[in-house]
Structures are given as C-alpha cells and as structure tokens.
C-alpha cells in the first residue's frame, strides 16, 4: 500500500508498532486457509494451501513482522515444507514479506510483468513511508523483494503427489498494472488478491506507472469479467469474505461503478473548489469521500480503505491524472 506525497499519515498507528497478531481462520473444510493482518497491516489476507506434502502461500504481507506471523501460523498447523509463495500482483502488502518465506526455503513465484513492476512500486512506496509518513527509516523499510520463478501467461506449480495449483495472468490489468489469479482444482478455490474485496471497501489507488498512480476502473472491471472462466469457483480476495464467482464479479463491478459515481458527484459539488481535490488540501476531502462511500455501501467493512486509497481514483476522475 502507499499514498501520494500529499497524503496524511495513517491514524491507525505507525507501522513500526505492529503489535497485534492478525486473525486466523479456516476456509470451511478445505485445505486452503488464511491469515489476516489487523488494520495496521491493512487487513490483508494471506492464503495458504497444504497439499498434504508441501505448502503454497499466496501473498506475503506488508512487513516481515507480519509475514513471520503467517509463517508461525502455518507452522502451528503443519510441518510440511513451504515450497512456494505466489505474488498475485505488485503491491507491497503482497510482496514486502517475501524474504521471510525465502529464508524458510520457499521460492517466490510471480508473472514476468509483476516481477518487472516490483522495483518501481517498491521505490514509490518506500519514498512515502520513509520520507512522508516517517513510519520507517531507510534501514527499517523492507528490502525490495526478489522473485525466484517467473512465468508468462499460465503456469502450473510443480507439486508433489498430483496436487495442482494453476496460475493465470489475466489479460487486463485489474487493481494494479498486472494481475495473477491462482486456481486450486478439486477445491474450486480461486485466489485473486485485491482484485476482489467482497463485502469490504476497496483500495482505489491504482497501479504505479512512471512514478505515478494510474487507476483504470474499466480494466479492473474487465479483469473481473475474466474470472467467469472458472464458473464453479469460490473467489477468495485480498480482503473481505469469500463468494461464488458470479456473485463476486457482480458485486465488485457494482462497487467500482458506485465509487466512480461518488467521486464524480462530489467533484461536481465542489465547483470552483474542485482544485482542492488535487493538491495539499485534499485530505479533508478524502475523509468526506470515506463518509459518502460508507453511506453508499453501508454493509461494507473497512471504510478506512477509502480515505487512504481513494486519492488515485480522485486524480483520475477529478484531476485529469
């Protein structure tokens, strides 16, 4: 996660004082389970699949401290080796903790596009957290993640005993600049990272291109449409709850359209003050947009995500960014 250089610091507490272990839960009777950070880690899910012989982890959390909690939780359930960590897309809450799993013997797997995007995203976010939020120093911010195995298009992880995990790079960018989904046949589990926040407010920042964040709602909606290729699957997103694929697609597309309307309407109401959305005075407007988003989607969890991530959508819709 990250914010513009004009953003305010999280009121949820500096990430240097991550003290609460996240919540943990099984996904029904499946052998796919998850760990969830608290709000200081952006309520991020890391999923893991125990094949009976080895473990595959999906997304590595924002800090090594949080990744270590994932590792500890896995170790409390199984002593099978952690073989792979799959990065679903290039956001730091998905890759910053990767080194923890590499030190435990795992290989980090990502699409070529995700691997190529990581350096620019890392630099952009590190600048914010070190120089603006001052929640880290140059020494304490996580080192840039490295990827051990890359693929283009589709890739089946080489697993023992006939177990399967099928990775697919979607044709559309999705929530950032590229998106991988992971399908576990037999479990009908489709793990999609932040492409879906079912029943929860989404991170609306967009992907990092040329040092700027550029959200593309239409590409995000198109990427969601690609999930219909797995019609029997249950979708497990980066935040929120699981849902059948058709329900997850429709709800997320509806949410994105609704948030574009919220931002567009508010921008129009500002009239001559619209420029305030695009500069150093934007923070109070982001707080107001959080309130309006909560009113538009009263049943959705995690409204704080709007305040700290909506700046990307604001710049795209209201500032010509």
C-alpha positions in Angstrom: 0.0 0.0 0.0 1.0 3.6 -0.3 -0.2 7.1 -0.7 0.7 10.3 -2.5 3.3 12.7 -1.2 0.3 14.9 -0.2 -1.4 12.2 1.9 -1.8 12.2 5.7 -0.3 9.6 7.8 -2.5 6.7 8.9 -4.2 7.5 12.2 -4.4 3.7 12.8 -0.9 3.8 14.2 2.6 3.8 12.7 3.6 0.5 11.2 6.7 0.4 13.4 4.5 -0.6 16.3 2.7 -3.5 14.7 1.8 -5.4 17.8 -1.4 -7.4 17.2 -1.2 -10.7 15.6 -3.8 -10.9 12.9 -6.9 -13.0 12.9 -6.8 -16.6 11.6 -9.5 -18.8 10.1 -10.0 -21.9 8.1 -12.0 -21.8 4.9 -14.6 -24.4 5.7 -13.3 -28.0 5.3 -10.9 -27.0 2.6 -7.2 -27.4 2.9 -6.9 -23.8 1.8 -6.7 -21.5 4.8 -5.8 -17.9 5.5 -4.2 -15.5 7.9 -5.4 -11.9 8.1 -3.4 -9.0 9.5 -5.0 -6.3 11.6 -5.7 -2.8 10.3 -2.0 -1.7 10.7 -1.3 -4.3 8.0 -4.3 -3.2 6.0 -6.5 -6.2 6.9 -4.7 -8.2 4.3 -5.3 -11.9 3.7 -2.5 -14.3 3.0 -3.9 -17.7 1.9 -2.1 -21.0 2.1 -2.7 -24.4 0.7 -1.4 -27.5 2.4 -1.3 -30.3 -0.3 -0.5 -32.9 2.3 3.1 -32.9 1.3 4.0 -29.2 0.9 2.6 -25.7 1.4 1.9 -23.0 -1.1 1.4 -19.4 0.2 -0.4 -16.7 -1.7 0.8 -13.2 -0.9 3.3 -12.3 1.7 2.0 -9.3 3.7 3.3 -5.7 4.1 6.1 -6.3 6.6 8.4 -9.1 7.6 7.0 -9.0 11.1 3.5 -9.8 9.7 5.0 -12.4 7.3 6.6 -14.1 10.3 3.1 -14.3 11.9 1.9 -16.0 8.8 4.8 -18.4 9.0 4.2 -19.1 12.7 0.5 -19.8 12.0 1.4 -22.2 9.2 3.9 -24.0 11.4 1.2 -24.3 14.1 -0.8 -26.4 11.6 1.7 -28.4 9.6 5.4 -29.2 9.4 5.2 -29.7 5.6 7.8 -27.6 3.8 6.7 -24.3 2.4 7.6 -24.7 -1.2 6.3 -21.6 -3.0 5.0 -18.1 -2.3 2.8 -16.7 -5.1 2.6 -12.9 -5.6 -0.8 -12.1 -7.1 0.0 -8.5 -8.1 2.7 -5.8 -7.5 1.5 -4.1 -4.3 3.8 -4.1 -1.2 1.3 -5.8 1.1 1.7 -8.7 -1.3 5.5 -8.8 -1.7 7.3 -7.0 1.1 7.3 -10.0 3.4 8.5 -12.4 0.7 12.1 -12.8 2.1 10.7 -14.4 5.3 9.5 -17.3 3.3 12.6 -17.5 1.1 14.7 -17.8 4.3 12.3 -20.7 5.2 13.2 -22.4 1.9 10.4 -21.3 -0.3 10.6 -19.9 -3.8 8.8 -16.7 -4.8 6.7 -17.0 -7.9 5.3 -14.2 -9.9 4.4 -13.3 -13.5 7.1 -11.6 -15.6 5.0 -8.5 -15.6 4.7 -8.5 -11.8 8.4 -9.1 -11.3 9.2 -6.2 -13.7 6.8 -3.9 -11.8 8.1 -4.5 -8.3 11.2 -2.2 -8.4 9.1 0.9 -9.3 6.4 0.1 -6.8 9.0 -0.5 -4.1 10.7 2.8 -4.8 7.4 4.8 -4.8 6.1 3.3 -1.6 9.4 3.4 0.2 9.7 7.1 -0.5 6.3 7.7 1.1 6.8 5.6 4.2 10.3 6.8 4.9 10.1 10.5 3.8 6.5 11.5 4.2 4.9 9.2 6.8 8.2 8.7 8.6 7.0 5.3 9.8 10.2 3.7 8.7 13.8 4.6 8.1 15.9 3.7 5.1 17.2 0.8 7.2 13.9 -0.5 8.6 11.7 -0.4 5.4 11.6 -3.9 3.9 14.2 -4.6 1.3 13.0 -4.9 -2.3 11.5 -8.3 -2.9 13.2 -10.7 -5.3 11.4 -13.3 -7.5 12.8 -16.7 -8.0 10.4 -18.1 -10.6 8.7 -16.1 -13.3 6.2 -17.1 -15.9 4.2 -15.6 -18.8 0.5 -16.4 -19.4 -0.1 -19.6 -17.4 1.9 -21.8 -15.1 1.2 -24.9 -13.1 3.3 -25.1 -10.0 5.3 -28.4 -9.9 3.9 -30.1 -6.8 4.2 -33.5 -5.2 1.6 -36.3 -5.3 -0.5 -35.0 -8.1 -1.6 -31.8 -6.3 -2.3 -28.8 -8.6 -2.1 -25.0 -8.4 -2.7 -23.3 -11.7 -1.6 -19.7 -12.1 -3.1 -17.5 -14.8 -2.0 -14.0 -15.7 -5.2 -12.1 -16.7 -5.3 -10.1 -19.9 -6.5 -7.0 -18.2 -4.5 -5.0 -15.5 -7.0 -5.3 -12.7 -6.3 -3.4 -9.5 -2.7 -2.5 -10.3 -0.8 -2.9 -13.6 -1.0 -6.7 -13.9 -2.9 -9.4 -12.2 -2.4 -13.1 -11.5 -5.0 -15.5 -10.2 -4.4 -18.9 -8.6 -6.9 -21.8 -9.1 -6.8 -24.9 -6.9 -8.6 -27.7 -8.8 -10.7 -30.0 -6.7 -11.1 -27.3 -4.0 -12.6 -25.0 -6.6 -10.7 -22.1 -4.9 -9.8 -19.1 -7.0 -7.4 -16.8 -5.1 -7.3 -13.3 -6.7 -5.6 -10.9 -4.4 -7.0 -7.4 -4.3 -8.9 -7.8 -7.5 -11.9 -8.6 -5.2 -12.7 -7.1 -1.8 -16.0 -8.9 -1.2 -18.2 -7.1 1.3 -15.3 -4.6 2.0 -14.3 -1.3 0.7 -11.5 -1.5 -1.9 -8.1 0.1 -2.2 -8.6 2.6 -5.1 -5.1 3.8 -5.6 -4.3 2.1 -8.9 -1.1 0.8 -10.4 2.3 2.7 -10.4 3.4 3.8 -13.9 6.2 6.2 -14.5 6.2 7.2 -10.8 2.5 8.0 -10.7 -0.5 6.0 -9.7 -3.0 5.4 -12.5 -6.2 3.6 -11.6 -8.1 2.1 -14.5 -11.6 1.1 -13.4 -12.6 -0.2 -16.8 -9.5 -2.5 -16.9 -10.4 -3.6 -13.4 -13.9 -4.5 -14.4 -12.7 -6.3 -17.4 -10.3 -8.3 -15.3 -13.2 -9.3 -13.0 -15.1 -10.5 -16.1 -12.2 -12.8 -16.9 -13.0 -14.7 -13.6 -16.1 -16.2 -15.3 -13.7 -18.7 -16.9 -13.9 -20.5 -13.5 -17.7 -20.7 -13.2 -17.8 -23.2 -10.3 -15.1 -21.5 -8.2 -15.4 -19.7 -4.9 -13.4 -16.5 -5.0 -11.0 -15.6 -2.2 -10.0 -11.9 -2.4 -7.3 -9.8 -0.7 -9.9 -8.5 1.8 -13.4 -9.2 2.8 -15.2 -12.6 2.6 -15.3 -15.4 0.1 -18.1 -15.6 -2.5 -19.2 -17.6 -5.5 -17.5 -16.3 -8.6 -20.6 -14.8 -10.3 -21.6 -13.0 -7.1 -18.1 -11.7 -6.5 -17.8 -10.4 -10.1 -21.1 -8.6 -10.0 -20.6 -7.1 -6.5 -17.1 -5.8 -7.2 -18.1 -4.3 -10.6 -21.1 -2.6 -8.9 -18.9 -1.3 -6.2 -16.4 0.2 -8.7 -19.2 1.9 -10.6 -20.6 3.2 -7.4 -17.4 4.7 -6.2 -16.8 6.4 -9.6 -20.2 8.0 -9.1 -19.4 9.0 -5.5 -16.2 10.7 -6.6 -17.7 12.3 -9.7 -20.7 13.7 -7.8 -18.6 15.1 -5.0 -16.2 16.7 -7.5 -19.1 18.4 -9.3 -20.5 19.7 -6.0 -17.2 21.4 -5.2 -17.5 23.6 -8.3 -14.8 26.2 -8.1 -13.1 24.4 -5.2 -12.5 21.3 -7.3 -8.8 22.0 -7.4 -8.6 21.3 -3.7 -9.0 17.7 -4.5 -5.7 17.7 -6.4 -3.3 19.4 -4.0 -2.1 19.7 -0.5 -5.6 20.4 0.8 -7.0 17.1 -0.3 -7.0 15.2 3.0 -10.3 16.6 4.4 -12.0 15.8 1.1 -10.7 12.2 1.2 -12.3 11.9 4.7 -15.6 13.2 3.3 -15.4 10.7 0.5 -14.9 8.0 3.1 -18.2 9.1 4.7 -20.0 9.1 1.4 -18.7 5.7 0.5 -19.8 4.3 3.8 -23.3 5.8 3.2 -23.4 4.4 -0.4 -22.3 0.9 0.8 -23.4 0.8 4.5 -23.0 -3.0 4.7 -19.3 -2.9 3.6 -16.5 -3.3 6.1 -13.1 -1.4 6.2 -14.3 2.1 5.2 -10.9 3.5 6.1 -9.6 2.0 2.9 -11.4 4.7 1.0 -9.8 7.6 2.9 -6.2 6.3 2.3 -6.6 4.9 -1.2 -9.2 7.0 -3.0 -6.7 9.7 -3.9 -5.7 7.6 -7.0 -9.3 7.5 -8.3 -9.8 11.1 -7.4 -6.9 12.2 -9.5 -8.1 10.0 -12.4 -11.7 11.2 -12.3 -11.4 14.8 -11.0 -7.9 16.0 -11.7 -7.1 14.7 -15.1 -4.4 12.4 -13.7 
